Amino acid sequence: MTSFIEILLWIFFGTALGLILNILLILIMHILMPRKVLETYFKEPYFGPTEITMLTGPPFAYIRTVMFMMILGFPASGKKRGGEDAYKLINFSVLMLCTVAGSTYMLLYE
């Protein structure tokens, strides 16, 4: 029985650590998100008026950050909204950061 409780504790602490890491990663990426990308793609042809209003303030602004991380890190994921060329607006280091952050996010929660 002790080993079962140990396994449950490892799962609990691993999930909690992953959640904390995910929140920190999204917060950092929200601060580092290039304004040029937001000004170019976070407007009417790419998002509806309701989406723009909803994704502007907290807590949903972080969802917008994750969406743009995925579009910047994996351009094929932006095909539906027309954001395949968003990666051309940023430099290589931010592109790599978005790719690593998106990969980490997908590994932890998808």
Secondary structure, 3 states (H helix, E strand, C coil): CHHHHHHHHHHHHHHHHHHHHHHHHHHHHHHHCCHHHHHHHCCCCCCCHHHHHHCCCCCCHHHHHHHHHHHHHCHHHHCCCCCCCHHHHCCHHHHHHHHHHHHHHHHHHC
